[in-house]
């Protein structure tokens, strides 16, 4: 038996943890640069606020219904997620982190009442973090995902266990084909054209048709819907093949010096991620663009890919290459909205092919980066940085409604007055 544990309205719940006055109030959390609603409390959903709705389109509703608005506080959300996942590991021998607010637990062979265990899990997470979670338990990961959704949307009890065929049939019939985990919009349209409206319809489809129309992915899904585990567990995330750091500026930028600072910081972030997964990059890709939605502005988009002689994760080397690329694609006179850095063709750092004419002292550079990463891990991001990264981040995201970083910044720690 497998369980899917999902934090309810996670971003909104995180905002409530340290501000109990928000209980019962409609909450939305906005995307980067305070653009669109990417998280909503149940109260906000009841007001008809859809996922992805631009904030400017619902300004009147926000004022009339006193909707509490927050900028994305990723430092807070990431730390709270770590705390929840650590607690989940107490309850199962194997835990697969699926997203920032979801995890699969392996309950196979556990000699206990799983409903009781799930209830204890929910209470423990709530007690230690104040984050509410829902638990779906079933013989496969796909059915566990479905059971979780059924617990939240239909039962509203927070727990749903599918033990018998009758239990499974009830949930299959209550799940639209488009709501099946992993089905995708195109396959959902295919199923609807074939008169399959629910998960129960798909579960009864002929295997030959599924293999022909939906390939091996569809066959695995069919097995999962019929209680046969067919999706492997990923207890460790595989190394990424490419790493990207890209954000829109908080305001339109025209000065090259400001974009230099942004490119330097984005490149340093990519280099840190490379070292964290013990990889090196063989290529660096840089792009720069204006806002295509501002038709009154002159438009410009350029990118450049630079092959590296020796694969590297050394921050100064990568920053130097990124700024070399920026010098070649930057053009004055434009209102730039966004830039990004992508490190590509990643290889394990212990498999890097040395260059015949490479004169860099790479073992020494590796030691320096280890020290830098260690200091920044202890004292906070960018506590030690390179001069070109600067301190005045004029390009930083617009976050007009940012809540305190209660758990990761000492200045924001909750203060109690007695």
SVG drawing of the C-alpha trace seen along z (x, -y; Angstrom):
<svg xmlns="http://www.w3.org/2000/svg" viewBox="-19 -54 68 61">
<polyline fill="none" stroke="black" stroke-width="0.4" points="0.0,0.0 1.2,-3.5 0.2,-6.9 0.2,-10.3 0.5,-13.1 -0.4,-16.5 -0.2,-19.8 -3.6,-21.6 -3.3,-25.0 0.4,-24.9 1.5,-28.5 -1.6,-30.0 -1.2,-27.6 2.4,-28.7 1.2,-32.3 -1.3,-31.4 1.3,-29.5 2.8,-32.7 -0.3,-34.9 -3.4,-33.2 -5.5,-36.2 -5.5,-34.9 -7.6,-31.8 -10.9,-31.9 -9.9,-34.8 -9.5,-34.5 -5.8,-34.4 -4.0,-34.4 -0.3,-34.2 1.1,-35.8 3.7,-34.6 7.0,-36.4 6.8,-40.1 3.3,-39.9 1.8,-38.8 -0.8,-36.1 -2.5,-34.1 -0.6,-30.8 -2.1,-29.7 -5.5,-30.2 -7.1,-29.3 -10.4,-27.6 -12.1,-30.9 -10.5,-32.5 -11.5,-29.6 -15.1,-30.1 -15.0,-33.7 -14.3,-32.4 -10.7,-33.3 -9.1,-31.0 -5.6,-29.7 -3.4,-31.9 -5.7,-34.9 -3.7,-38.2 -3.8,-40.3 -4.8,-43.5 -8.0,-41.8 -9.3,-41.1 -8.3,-44.3 -12.0,-45.2 -12.8,-41.8 -9.8,-41.9 -10.9,-45.2 -14.6,-44.3 -14.0,-40.9 -10.9,-41.8 -8.8,-39.2 -5.3,-39.0 -2.6,-39.2 1.0,-37.9 4.0,-37.9 5.7,-34.5 7.9,-33.9 10.0,-31.0 12.4,-31.0 9.6,-30.5 7.8,-27.9 10.9,-25.9 11.9,-25.7 8.3,-24.7 8.3,-22.0 11.6,-20.6 10.0,-20.5 7.0,-18.6 9.0,-16.1 11.2,-15.4 8.2,-14.5 6.8,-12.3 10.0,-10.2 9.1,-9.2 6.1,-7.3 7.4,-5.2 10.6,-3.4 10.7,-5.0 9.6,-8.5 9.6,-10.0 9.5,-13.8 7.2,-14.5 6.9,-18.3 7.3,-21.1 4.1,-20.1 3.6,-16.4 5.3,-13.1 4.7,-9.4 5.1,-7.1 5.6,-3.3 3.4,-1.5 3.9,1.9 4.1,4.6 3.4,2.4 1.5,4.3 -0.8,1.6 -4.2,0.0 -3.3,-2.4 -6.3,-4.7 -5.0,-5.1 -1.5,-5.7 -2.7,-8.3 -4.7,-10.1 -1.6,-10.1 0.5,-11.4 -1.9,-14.3 -2.0,-15.3 1.7,-15.1 2.4,-17.4 -0.3,-19.8 1.1,-19.8 4.7,-20.4 4.2,-22.8 0.5,-23.9 0.3,-22.8 -2.9,-20.8 -2.3,-17.7 -4.5,-15.2 -3.6,-11.5 -4.7,-9.1 -3.8,-5.4 -4.1,-2.8 -2.3,0.2 -0.6,-2.0 0.7,-5.6 -1.9,-6.6 -4.7,-5.4 -3.2,-7.0 -3.1,-10.3 -6.8,-9.8 -7.7,-8.8 -6.0,-12.0 -8.0,-14.1 -11.2,-12.3 -10.4,-12.9 -10.1,-16.6 -12.8,-17.3 -15.5,-14.8 -15.1,-13.3 -13.5,-16.5 -12.2,-14.3 -8.5,-14.5 -8.1,-10.7 -9.2,-8.1 -8.0,-4.5 -8.8,-2.3 -8.7,1.2 -11.2,3.2 -12.3,3.3 -15.5,1.6 -13.5,-1.3 -11.5,-1.7 -14.5,-1.6 -16.2,-4.4 -13.1,-6.7 -12.6,-5.7 -16.2,-6.6 -15.9,-9.9 -12.7,-11.0 -13.0,-12.6 -10.5,-11.3 -8.8,-14.7 -8.2,-14.6 -6.1,-11.4 -2.5,-11.9 -0.3,-11.9 -3.0,-11.7 -2.2,-15.1 -4.6,-17.3 -4.0,-15.6 -4.5,-12.1 -7.6,-13.4 -9.0,-14.7 -8.2,-11.3 -10.1,-9.5 -13.1,-11.8 -13.3,-11.3 -13.3,-7.5 -16.3,-7.9 -14.1,-7.5 -15.3,-10.2 -14.1,-8.8 -11.1,-6.9 -13.4,-3.8 -14.0,-4.0 -10.2,-4.1 -9.5,-1.3 -11.8,1.0 -10.3,0.0 -8.7,2.9 -5.0,3.2 -4.3,3.3 -6.1,-0.1 -4.2,-1.6 -0.8,-0.4 -1.5,-1.6 -3.0,-5.0 -1.0,-5.8 2.2,-3.8 4.0,-2.2 3.0,-5.2 -0.6,-4.4 0.0,-0.7 1.6,-1.6 -1.3,-3.9 -3.8,-1.2 -2.0,1.2 -2.0,-1.4 -5.7,-2.0 -6.3,1.7 -4.2,2.0 -1.0,3.2 2.0,1.0 3.9,0.0 5.5,-3.3 9.0,-3.0 10.0,-4.8 12.5,-7.7 14.0,-7.9 16.8,-10.2 16.2,-12.9 18.3,-12.2 20.9,-14.9 19.5,-17.6 20.7,-17.7 20.4,-21.5 20.1,-24.2 18.4,-27.5 18.2,-30.7 15.9,-33.2 13.6,-35.9 11.8,-38.9 13.1,-42.2 11.1,-44.0 11.1,-47.0 12.2,-47.6 16.0,-48.0 17.9,-50.1 21.4,-50.4 23.9,-47.8 25.5,-47.9 22.3,-46.7 21.9,-43.8 25.6,-42.9 24.7,-42.5 21.7,-40.4 23.6,-38.1 26.4,-37.8 24.0,-36.7 22.1,-34.3 25.3,-32.7 26.5,-32.4 23.3,-30.7 23.7,-28.2 27.3,-27.5 26.1,-26.8 23.5,-24.4 26.0,-22.6 28.3,-22.1 25.4,-20.9 24.8,-18.0 28.5,-17.5 28.2,-18.4 30.1,-20.6 28.8,-22.4 30.2,-22.1 28.1,-25.0 26.6,-28.3 23.6,-29.9 22.6,-33.5 19.5,-35.3 18.2,-38.8 14.8,-40.2 12.3,-43.1 8.6,-42.8 6.7,-41.5 3.4,-42.7 4.5,-46.3 3.8,-47.0 4.7,-50.7 8.3,-49.6 11.0,-48.6 11.4,-44.8 14.6,-42.8 15.5,-39.2 19.0,-37.7 20.7,-34.7 24.2,-33.2 25.5,-29.7 29.2,-29.5 31.0,-26.1 33.5,-25.7 36.9,-24.3 36.8,-22.4 33.6,-21.7 33.4,-23.7 31.3,-24.7 33.7,-27.4 31.7,-30.6 34.3,-33.2 35.0,-31.3 31.3,-31.0 30.6,-34.6 33.4,-35.8 32.0,-33.7 28.5,-35.0 29.6,-38.6 31.6,-38.0 28.4,-36.7 26.4,-39.7 28.8,-42.2 28.0,-40.6 24.2,-40.6 23.5,-43.7 22.2,-46.7 21.6,-50.1 18.2,-51.9 15.9,-49.0 13.7,-48.5 14.8,-45.1 12.4,-42.9 14.2,-39.6 17.5,-37.8 18.5,-34.2 21.4,-31.9 21.3,-28.2 24.2,-25.8 24.0,-22.9 25.5,-19.5 26.2,-18.6 28.7,-15.9 29.7,-14.5 32.6,-16.6 34.7,-13.4 34.4,-12.7 35.6,-16.1 37.9,-15.8 40.9,-18.1 42.2,-20.4 45.7,-20.2 46.3,-23.9 44.3,-24.5 46.5,-26.3 44.0,-26.8 44.7,-25.3 41.4,-23.5 42.0,-21.5 42.7,-24.8 39.6,-26.5 37.5,-23.5 38.7,-24.0 37.9,-27.7 34.4,-27.0 33.9,-24.5 34.9,-27.1 32.6,-29.7 29.6,-27.3 30.3,-26.3 30.3,-29.9 27.1,-30.8 25.4,-27.7 26.2,-28.7 25.6,-32.4 23.0,-32.7 22.9,-33.0 25.5,-35.3 27.0,-36.1 30.3,-35.9 30.0,-37.0 32.1,-38.3 32.3,-42.0 30.6,-42.0 27.5,-40.6 27.0,-43.8 24.6,-44.6 22.1,-47.0 19.9,-44.6 17.9,-47.1 16.6,-44.3 15.1,-42.3 11.6,-41.0 8.7,-43.2 7.4,-41.8 5.1,-44.5 3.2,-42.0 6.1,-39.9 5.6,-38.4 8.6,-38.0 10.9,-35.1 10.1,-33.8 12.2,-30.7 15.3,-31.6 16.1,-35.2 16.9,-36.1 15.6,-39.7 12.2,-38.3 11.8,-35.8 8.5,-36.1 8.7,-38.4 6.5,-37.8 5.8,-40.7 4.8,-39.7"/>
</svg>
